[in-house]
């Protein structure tokens, strides 16, 4: 089930809100939330829900054992390692086994078989969440959670279950047992949800249509201009899709009394790649920082080791996004840029006019998204070449060849505007009431209704030759 | 401060109620008002809320069915779809108009659709290459969903097909017909190809009849052929519905006359062309883009002197509602599928029995194009069987078998008639 669906909006969410707010007491509320979250997950994964439940049980048990043996370093560490192996093992088997087999077969000429099992929805997110819980228990940053329902609620919590943000247990530990639902939080959450929905449906979907139409066909047919259009389309699609979803998750969390951290901070106004990565998918980058980069030594090591640490992090970051070499290439691309900025460009950029550093950042980010989008390396090579070696897109049928994209083009401008914090600045502080506040809120409601209309409209499916 | 706080709280509560209201109303509406069965606008049955079945849940079908049903049944569903499509069309048009001011042509010598937009330039007819239609006077506007519109006449047109695109399927068809010709040497075979907008490349201003010509040259010499060609713009705008892929009354009359001539008969002069003033017709192309702003005039051809019996799938009964329409009984609701209601739905087998034993028996292999004129053609024969290969499995529980049919029916002439979708489509092959 996705948030931008009628099933979620008009069946699941109202029923869940009703059940949740009727349930008396914190434990029953958590139970209601947990059960509804299971229904949410099982809607899209009726079989693999077992996997998620297994993951919960695994980390509940391992964390209890880690805590029980906290004075026995070896045993405590052993159970931590077992938990990590199981979590990474699950992720590796479902997400990376095919990639691994394909490369081994290619390199060594073996005939290993793939399993062809579908990737369970959200596995990259919930395994990281459960791992972070057990690691933090081991590090004694949080007390172990002895109530399985509370832990299960944390893991399965539907707002962030399938697409993040990656919520650390320590950030919601208090709220799991002591949260207070308020009208203020509910309305802020609803508003955030509505704007998130609008980002996804009104901007991300048309941008995705532009990118898919151009990239999914024969890319050799397109000239430079069209390929740049596709790159910009995908740049906007991925941001509004992901940040829109994060907004909806954060908004939904608030409706139930949870306060998740921000996952995006207007990354497209960044003035350097370093700045960009402080604003993009914050929950993932901080996860890798805290659970991979720092344990490896971070930057408190010799230069060569530091480069190695960064390389590992960016290799894994790339691979986390997908089991394909283009994602690794994307990770390495940012590794190189970050190293260059840290060693050389950073100081230069800070002295340049903001608009120059902004253009520099956006240009590199757009190129990065092209690497990210195109899994076929030969297609990627062709596209990059055509983007930088001019080839005309014009032809006698140009105006009609791309007619299916026309309706989506105006939304590029909307996307560029919405990439900036202009609406946030106009609205003002939460809890205040002014003309601009009301105007922005009305806009949010209008955009939400428009999103609902668009979702219905996209299901328009005339039967042209019905009995005909 | 307290008063301001109260206003803020009131405002927040109002927002909460509004939000919850938006979430609750659609499903409440369905529960109270019940589910809708059919959408005239989309020309289909609307998806109904599914009942839960474990097997369907595990294979994901229940979830898909639920989603599409909610979108079909929620309050204002049709209005939302219409609004969305109208916005999409408007954006498509406006962006196209904006872009059309750009210098987009790579090669000045290439003909293009925009040549037709410049009313001062009609081309040099002495140097126009064969198939070049740059002298045709038309402006086309993209309408979304691959549909274009000839602005001056509101005629909707579809992307053109090429011979290369359809050659394998055309080969299958011609081989199929040629095999029948060899198998049945005593029967006369006829092919009537109806050219439509699909045969004309309005974008690149080319009309070279390549599909028809290739098809005809692939057929046996024993097959008698004729076509309803598109040689000028008016062959589209005057002979086809603006909103539909079918021919209109003028096209039907011309088709009837040419087909009957092809079959060696003389068209009747008792055929009346009736145009209904209050029955607007919105056809398949308009429905594809959900544009109900323009309606065609609807009507029918009728010969009131004909006396015959009709059978639908071998059961005696009326084939269409033409007589009912002729008596003035027809729906005036917008979007009603008059083509199907008046001329008859597509079924596996129609039989026209004119009890004229001195005349030949005819088989017509067709799709929907012949529906308006079947009885007019049949009036020149004794028994006429109109066969639609698509529906035999549905209507008879088994595929059509030519050998069995020929063993049980006395046939003198066989006609294949339709537009490209009939001739270049393996589903219409005769087994």
Interface residues (C-beta under 8 A of the other chain):
Chain A: X1 X5 X6 X7 X9 X10 X11 X13 X14 X17 X43 X44 X46 X47 X183 X184 X186 X187 X190 X191 X194 X392 X394 X395 X396 X397 X398 X399 X400 X403 X404 X406 X407 X409 X410 X431 X432 X433 X438 X441 X445 X448 X449 X452 X453 X454 X455 X456 X457 X458 X459 X460 X461 X462 X463 X464 X465 X466 X467 X468
Chain B: X4 X7 X8 X9 X11 X12 X13 X15 X16 X18 X19 X20 X22 X23 X24 X26 X27 X41 X42 X43 X44 X57 X58 X60 X63 X66 X67 X68 X70 X71 X72 X74 X77 X80 X81 X83 X84 X85 X87 X88 X89 X91 X92 X95 X96 X99 X100 X104 X105 X106 X107 X110 X111 X112 X113 X114 X140 X142 X144 X145 X146 X148 X203 X204 X284 X287 X288 X290 X337 X339 X340 X345 X346 X368
